[in-house]
Amino acid sequence: MHPVSSHREVVHYQNAGVTTDSAMLLPAETPVVLVYNGIAHGVMMCSAADLEDFAIGFSLSEGIIDGLHDIHDIERVDGCQGIELQITLANRCVHRLKEKKRTLAGRTGCGICGSESLAQVVRTLPSLPDSQRFEVALIDKVLTALRPLQLLGQSTGATHAAVHLDLGGNILAIREDVGRHIALDKLVGHLCRSGRRDGAILVTSRASFEMVQKCASAGVEILLAISAATELAVARAEQSNLTLAGFCRPGRAEIYCGRQRILLG
């Protein structure tokens, strides 16, 4: 089995002082091969945890499947050089997969590099309903509760988290990874398995347009990001009727679109 972190000896330099730490914990990046019905689809560099959620979330957010019912089986095969996720799809999804003709070699992140056309990247998204409301003041509560739950992030300082929140600001699920997109894919996979689309998602990163697409694909109406949003992310959020807020810090949030879902007072 591949670990999610490992110890290494490092030399610390701080304020003109030098110390040696023989137990510095570093996050592990593991090559994970997505294999659909015997066909290798691509390699992603991941943290080797919650990989079944990743397989489901990636497949959904990339438009390979429409729902959990399109996946018949997922088998994890650990090898000396990495991990294979052997995913058995419904036949109609195999045809869809072959049309994508993707080449995803060794990327820590999004899965967009290697797409052969813009149409594969900027897909048509469903228009989300308008059924959720979230109080902006709850962001402080979430951020306070989040830090102790980022176990891999606390021990390594080098991972991202994606978090599912209920409308009371309670953290229902968290997924971590060295890649921000993969952390979100893992969370989307969890939501797909649980059947939940309520509440909001918070990510400990910027909000790029791929993050918006992943949330919209999961049917989640509200995306909160700790850092900024890109212009294309805002445009995609508007097109899919998703509420997007960035710079979600203590006492602060920048609401880019879908402001009717964020209760300000």
Sequence and secondary structure as in RCSB ss.txt:
>XXXX:A:sequence
MHPVSSHREVVHYQNAGVTTDSAMLLPAETPVVLVYNGIAHGVMMCSAADLEDFAIGFSLSEGIIDGLHDIHDIE
RVDGCQGIELQITLANRCVHRLKEKKRTLAGRTGCGICGSESLAQVVRTLPSLPDSQRFEVALIDKVLTALRPLQ
LLGQSTGATHAAVHLDLGGNILAIREDVGRHIALDKLVGHLCRSGRRDGAILVTSRASFEMVQKCASAGVEILLA
ISAATELAVARAEQSNLTLAGFCRPGRAEIYCGRQRILLG
>XXXX:A:secstr
   SEEEEEEEEEETTEEEEEEEEEEE  EEEEEEETTEEEEEEEE SSSHHHHHHHHHHHTTS SSGGGEEEEE
EEE SS EEEEEEE HHHHHHHHHH   EEEESS S TT SSHHHHS           EETTHHHHHHHHHHHH 
HHHHHHS  EEEEEE TTS EEEEEEESSHHHHHHHHHHHHHHHT   SEEEESS B HHHHHHHHHHT  EEEE
SS B HHHHHHHHHHT EEEEEEETTEEEEEE GGGEE  
